[in-house]
Amino acid sequence: IFPDSPWMLGGDLPDSVREAANAAWPVGGPRRDVLFAFGFDAWRLAAALRTQPDPTGIAVDGLSGHLTIADDGRVHRRLTWAQISDGEPHKLADASSSVATAPAAVTPAAPAITPQ
């Protein structure tokens, strides 16, 4: 059992973004790796910040995880839990129940991203 980003594990949002990007740039377009996911999420956070004067409490489901802005202005990212089955990673159905069964050495939340 391990945590990873939705961009790597798939799902409704990542799959629809991949389809739209592939339609826009069928051949020779920009690389769509993990940095693409971070950029997409930064764009979504910026859009949310424009509509909400107080950033505390903003929550965005993104390609790199579930993002929230804490009281201190830091962005926190919660990853999706997955498990290897038949040699392939598969998302666990219920993230809240998977946290209880995860090994003790693995924490359910990723470290906060600190702006530089």
RADAWO-V537279 format. One record per pair of residues at least 12 apart in sequence whose ideal C-beta (glycine too) atoms are under 8 Angstrom apart, sorted by the first residue. I is the first residue (numbers start at 1). J is the second residue. D is the distance in Angstrom with one decimal. If there is no record, write none. Layout:
BEGIN
i/j/d
I/J/D
I/J/D
END
This chain:
BEGIN
i/j/d
1/81/6.1
1/82/7.3
1/83/5.0
1/92/7.3
1/98/6.6
1/101/6.9
1/102/5.1
1/103/6.7
1/106/7.0
2/81/7.4
2/82/6.0
2/83/7.6
2/84/8.0
2/89/7.9
2/106/6.9
3/79/3.7
3/80/6.7
3/81/5.7
3/82/7.4
3/106/6.8
3/108/7.0
3/110/7.0
4/79/6.0
4/80/6.3
4/82/5.5
4/89/6.9
5/34/7.0
5/37/6.1
5/63/6.6
5/64/4.7
5/65/5.5
5/79/6.1
5/80/7.0
6/61/7.8
6/62/7.4
6/63/5.8
6/64/7.4
6/65/6.7
6/80/5.4
7/34/6.5
7/36/7.7
7/37/3.8
7/63/4.1
7/64/6.2
8/34/7.3
8/89/7.6
9/80/5.5
9/82/5.3
9/89/6.1
9/90/8.0
9/91/5.1
10/91/7.3
11/80/7.7
11/91/6.9
13/61/6.3
13/62/7.7
13/63/6.7
14/37/7.8
14/63/5.6
17/40/6.5
17/63/6.4
18/32/7.0
21/36/7.9
34/64/7.4
36/63/7.7
37/62/7.3
37/63/3.6
37/64/4.7
38/63/7.9
38/64/5.4
40/62/6.8
40/63/5.0
41/60/6.9
41/62/3.6
41/63/5.8
41/64/5.0
41/65/8.0
41/67/6.1
44/60/5.0
44/62/5.7
44/67/7.9
45/58/7.2
45/60/5.8
45/62/7.8
45/67/6.3
45/69/7.7
45/75/6.9
48/60/5.7
55/69/4.6
55/73/6.7
56/69/6.2
56/70/7.2
56/71/5.4
57/69/7.3
64/77/6.1
65/77/4.1
65/78/5.4
65/79/4.8
65/80/7.0
65/110/6.5
66/78/4.3
70/112/7.3
73/115/7.9
74/112/4.4
74/113/7.2
74/114/6.1
75/112/6.6
75/113/4.8
75/115/7.8
76/109/6.8
76/110/7.7
76/112/5.1
76/113/7.8
77/109/7.8
77/110/4.7
77/112/7.6
77/113/6.3
78/108/7.1
78/109/5.5
78/110/6.8
79/108/7.9
79/109/7.8
79/110/5.4
80/92/7.9
80/95/6.4
81/95/5.4
81/98/4.0
81/99/7.0
81/102/6.6
81/108/7.5
83/98/8.0
95/108/8.0
END
